[in-house]
Amino acid sequence: MTNRPPAAPLFVAGIGLVVFALGAAAQPAAAPAQPVVPDLLQDFVPVTDEMLREPVPENWISFRNGYGLWGYSALDQITADNVGELRLVWSRAMNDGYQEVEPIVYNGVMFLANVEDIVQAVDATTGDLLWEYRRTLPDNIANVTGTRYRYRNVSIYDDKIFLATNDAFLVALDARTGEVVWETQRADYRERVAQTAGPTIVKGKLITGSRCNPSSPRPGGCFITAHDAVSGDEIWRVNTAATPDQAGGDSWGGLPRAARRHASAWMVGSYDPLLDLVYWGTGPPAPLPETLRGAGKADLLYTNSTLALDPDTGEMAWYFQHLPRDNWDLDHVFERMIVETEVSPNPAEVPWISPDVRQGERRKVITGVPGKTGLVWTLDAATGKFLWARPTVYQNIMTGLDPQTGRPIIDEATAPTSVENASFACPHALGGKNQPSGAYSPDTNAMYMPLNNACMDIAMSVGEAGPSDGYDIRVDVRHLPGVDPATADVGRVQAVSAGTGETLWTYEQRAPIYGSLLTTGGNLVFSGDVVRRFRAHDAENGAVLWETILNGPVSGRPMTYSVDGRQYLAIGAGGVTQGTGFLELTPELTTPSGSNTLFVFALPEPRR
């Protein structure tokens, strides 16, 4: 644990004190003032493991509202019949920067992360500030680490709020006051290591992924850690690039440990309490062009993989590699949804089915679209056994999968092999799907995914390995082959059955969609797009039931909660988003950015 003095909250409970002394004699130092606990937090009840396992609908106390990462709330006050009556009830300006944030709400208090490691506690019915913590960060750190201050969530457990910082620390804040309880260092940010998402909390342990810049000199790739929630002490650490002395260490073509880079695990993991396994995704290697890596056709474990880890020890129970030897920057770090369902993939829509699948058998599976290729992958949650996979958006980097193992068959012509001559590859490096989270509804047994139809010309940016940005590629966004660029739809929301793999409905539009989704017990799916539209779909058929126009790209993570019997709907918009990169395909569409804002909606209150 570091001995560095912790940063204090900038503002606590709305009270500030400034004292001036002019020519007075020295006085004995006064005892430090005790932090004021706001009224809403006076009776704070600590968050327990049981609450995280079975969250009540009124609250939203973990990323995507539960260990299964469904992005679902059972709240049903807002329905398909009345969603058109939604009204803005409050909004709050946020710090400038990337907008990818998902708030948490606990007993009427919202804990809101802002970029640049700012955490605020606000009244969830008004947005009024209760306390604020601002971390003092080193100058220019966003460029050093490559994060550009992107951030997604904080976590709550016991009586603390946990922040994983841009300078590679974990910080525990008193949930009542915002005071720092402890902080501990996970890495040296000067090695271009940081975090862009908060921890998953399992049995009193903070399990946290990391983002390592592709040019990071840190050997062994990036890592996942577990820390004690009470003390901040590290319990275990797992490298995501297998080192020569580990299982899978021979999969790097003989490269020394120092040359095994990147494989970042920068999103949030899921957890199954019955199997007692944590599931985490990893990203690609660096450099990306195979000819610069010097590893030949080696698989490069554990890049672009699902890792199933014992939360107590970090021991790997199983892994599944979705895309060996990535040349295209097609991360597979996104949500692994945990669903129990009948496994009945329909061969008419699912091209890759394991011959071992017994149609109709009920299983607990890991499913969803975990990577930028846009494939739905379904694996057995206990063993990692491949069950089935299917594409959503158009892709050409794989000609197929081995149905027994799920191993991709790569089309080598799509890989970058030259500085001068680009290859044509689909999807684009920004992803058929990217970090915006999909959602699952147990009411429909369907998953809903935010997608984009786009391809790229991809070439090497340097002719030989050496000092660089680490990716060593250059890309230009392109439309899908065979479409009319003037009318082609880019954005897509697609509903896929978790049991059969069938497409239930598809909503497509010209504007890119680069925001996360939310499903609710009111039979609704909420989504947003790059050109300011936030809307509600009917979960059964995709019909648009309500739409409003916000102040900029709708790229935050929608969530919902209830206070005193009233359901609220929150969404972050207006900030910077990578999704604007797709606007090159739709030059008639523009959008403002930079004015980060949280918007909160509700139905009108009944007249009294």
URNORDA-V888085 format. One record per backbone hydrogen bond with DSSP energy under -0.5 kcal/mol. CO is the residue of the C=O (numbers start at 0). NH is the residue of the N-H. Records with the same first field share a line. If there is no record, write none. Layout:
CO = NH  NH
This chain:
7 = 133
10 = 12  131
11 = 14
14 = 11
20 = 22
35 = 37
37 = 40
38 = 41
40 = 43
43 = 45
46 = 157
47 = 51
48 = 52
49 = 53
51 = 66
55 = 58
57 = 561
59 = 104
60 = 155
61 = 64
62 = 65
63 = 70  71
65 = 68
66 = 270
67 = 337
69 = 439
70 = 518
72 = 520
74 = 520  521
76 = 78
78 = 82
81 = 84
82 = 85
86 = 601
89 = 599
91 = 597
96 = 575
97 = 99
100 = 556
103 = 110
104 = 59
105 = 108
107 = 123
108 = 105
109 = 111  121
110 = 103  112
111 = 119
113 = 117
116 = 134
117 = 113
118 = 132
119 = 111  121
120 = 129  130
121 = 109
122 = 125  126
127 = 122
129 = 12
130 = 120
131 = 9  10
132 = 118
134 = 136
137 = 140
139 = 142  143
140 = 144
141 = 145  147
146 = 149
150 = 99
151 = 101
154 = 161
156 = 159
157 = 46
158 = 174
159 = 156
160 = 172
161 = 154
162 = 164  170
164 = 167  194
167 = 185  186
168 = 164
169 = 183
170 = 162  172
171 = 180  181
172 = 160
173 = 176  177
175 = 37
178 = 173
181 = 171
183 = 169
186 = 188
187 = 190
188 = 191
190 = 217
191 = 212
193 = 210
195 = 151
199 = 201  206
201 = 204
203 = 228
204 = 201  206
205 = 207  226
206 = 199
207 = 224
209 = 211  264
210 = 193  212
212 = 215
217 = 220
219 = 240
221 = 239
223 = 237
224 = 207
225 = 234  235
226 = 205
227 = 231
232 = 227
235 = 225
237 = 223
239 = 241
242 = 245
245 = 248
247 = 250
248 = 251
250 = 299
251 = 254
255 = 258
256 = 219  259
258 = 260
259 = 219  220
260 = 285
261 = 221
263 = 282
269 = 278
270 = 272
271 = 275  276
276 = 271
277 = 308
278 = 269
279 = 306
281 = 331
282 = 303
283 = 262
285 = 260
288 = 291  292
289 = 292  293
294 = 297
298 = 324
299 = 302
300 = 241
301 = 304
303 = 321  322
304 = 281  306
305 = 319
306 = 279  308
307 = 316  317
308 = 277  310
309 = 313
314 = 309  316
317 = 307
319 = 305  321
328 = 330
330 = 371
331 = 281
334 = 336
336 = 338  366
338 = 340  364
340 = 362
341 = 343
342 = 359  360
344 = 346
345 = 348  349
348 = 350
350 = 352
351 = 388
353 = 356
356 = 358
357 = 360
360 = 342
362 = 340  364
363 = 380
364 = 338  366
365 = 378
366 = 336
367 = 369  376
369 = 333
370 = 373
371 = 431
374 = 376
375 = 389
377 = 386  387
378 = 365
379 = 383
384 = 379
386 = 353
387 = 377
388 = 351
389 = 375
396 = 410
399 = 408
400 = 402
401 = 405
406 = 401
407 = 409
408 = 398  399
409 = 411
410 = 413
411 = 414
417 = 459
419 = 421
422 = 424  457
424 = 455
425 = 395  396
427 = 430
431 = 451
436 = 516
438 = 447
440 = 443  444  445
444 = 497  498
445 = 440
446 = 495
447 = 438
448 = 450  493
450 = 491
451 = 453
453 = 426  427
454 = 477
455 = 424  457
456 = 475
457 = 422
458 = 473
469 = 286
470 = 287  288
471 = 460  461
473 = 458
475 = 456
477 = 454
479 = 482
482 = 484
483 = 486  487
489 = 452
490 = 508
491 = 450
492 = 506
493 = 448  495
494 = 503  504
495 = 446
496 = 500
498 = 343
499 = 345
501 = 496  503
504 = 494
505 = 507
506 = 492
508 = 489  490
510 = 490
511 = 513  529
517 = 525
518 = 72
519 = 522  523
521 = 79
522 = 538
523 = 519
524 = 536
525 = 517
526 = 534
527 = 514
528 = 531  553
531 = 549
532 = 528
533 = 547
534 = 526
535 = 544  545
536 = 524
537 = 541
542 = 537  544
545 = 535
547 = 533  549
552 = 554  573
555 = 515  557
558 = 569
560 = 567
562 = 565
564 = 566
565 = 562
566 = 602
567 = 560
568 = 600
569 = 558
570 = 598
571 = 555
572 = 596
573 = 593  594
575 = 98
576 = 579
577 = 580
578 = 581
579 = 582
580 = 583
581 = 584
582 = 585
585 = 588
591 = 552
593 = 595
595 = 93
596 = 572  598
597 = 91
598 = 570
599 = 88  89
600 = 568
601 = 86
